[in-house]
C-alpha cells in the first residue's frame, strides 16, 4: 500500500506539506514505472487472522474478486450516504492491518476519492486539525475515537463544514454518541461486520420512507441498530435450540448467519466447519433480531447464553436512547459488532450444556421483551499492492 508520511503533526489546522502520489495506467509517474500484473481473480490478495474464541487464530484469505466486489459495494449510497466519488476525501482511522482498513483504501482507488492516512496521531486535537486541513468529507473509526472527539467538540466547537458522514464500527455506538454528533451537525452512521465478512456486513442507513413517518426518537432507534445488509449480503436467523428459521419481526432473537460474495467460506488450512452451517452460511456468533424492514439489531453473543429452566436466557441486551453517555455506568453494554480484527464465530457442535449448545425446547426462538430495534497525515491517491500468494493459497479464500 503506497501512502505518504510526515515527520510531525501540525500544531494548527493547516494543510501539511506531505508527499502525494497519483496512479495511472502507465504507473506511478514518469520516474516510477509500474508493470501491471496479470492475475487470476481467484488468487489470494490478502490474509487476516481472527483472534478466535478459543484455540489458535484462524486465517481468512481474501481473493482479488471478493475484495473488488467489496470495494464496489463500499462506493454505493447503501454504505456511505450519498455514495463515494472523486469529490470525496476519506479518512480511515482504523489501521491497514485491521481487515485492510475495512476495505476503504480499495474503495478510494476504485472511486477516485482522496485518501488521508492519520499515521499514529489519533488524539482529538490532531484528528480535528487533519479533518479540517485536508477537507475530509467521510471519516471512519471505532466508537472510542469518536467519543473522545465528541468531548472535545462539546467543550470547544470546531467547524467541520466538509465532513458529511462518520462511519462507526468495531463495537456498538450508543444512541447518546450518535445524537451527540447530531448536535454539531455531523451525521454518524453505524456499521457491523467481521474479519470473515471483509468486513462490511450491515450499515444503519435509514430508508427514505422511514424519515417521513418516524419521529426523532424513533429514527434514533433505527440509526442505533446495526442496520440493513450491504448490497450482496444476506442475513438469516437460526433459533437457538433446533437451528430452524426465526421470524424477522424485530421481537424474536436467533443466531445471526451471513453469506455473500465477500463472506468467508472456509478458514486457511483448516478443516474445522463448526463456524459454518451445513449449507455454508457463516455462523457469526451474534444473537440478533431482524425487523420487518430488514434492519438487524444484535442483542447478545451465543457464548454468553445460559440455560435456565430448560430455556435459553441472555446475559446482556443492547440499550435504547435512554442509555447514559458512552462510558457511563448506564451506557450501552457492548455485545455487538466486534472489532474488524476481533473474534471468529464458533458454534459448538455438542448438544450438551457443557461446552456446547444450551439445551432447550427444539424449534424455540427467544423473544426479546424490550427490543431496541426501533495533525499528521497525508492525502494520497492510493493503490493496493499485494504479494504473490503461495501456490494453492487461494483454495481457502472468502467469497466466490
Secondary structure, 3 states (H helix, E strand, C coil): CCCCCCCCCCCCCCCCCCCCCCCECCECCCCCECCCCCCCCCCEEEEEEECCCCCCCEEEEEEHHHHHHHHHHHCCCCCCCCCCCCCCEEEECCCCCCHHHHCHHHHHHHHCCEEEECCCCCCHHHHHHHHHHCCCCEEEECHHHHHHHHHHHHHCCCCCCCCCEEEECCCCCCHHHHHHHHCCCCCEEEEEEEHHHCEEEEECCCCHHHHHHCCHHHHHHHHCCCEEECCCCEEEEECCCCCCECCCCCCEEEEEEEECCCCECCCCCCCCCCCECCCCCEEEEEEEEECCCCCEEEEEEHHHEEEECCEEEECCCCCCCCCCCCCCCCCCCCCCCCCCCCCCCCCCCCCCCCCCCCCCCCCCCEECCCCCCCCCCEEECCCCCCCCCCCCHHHHEECC
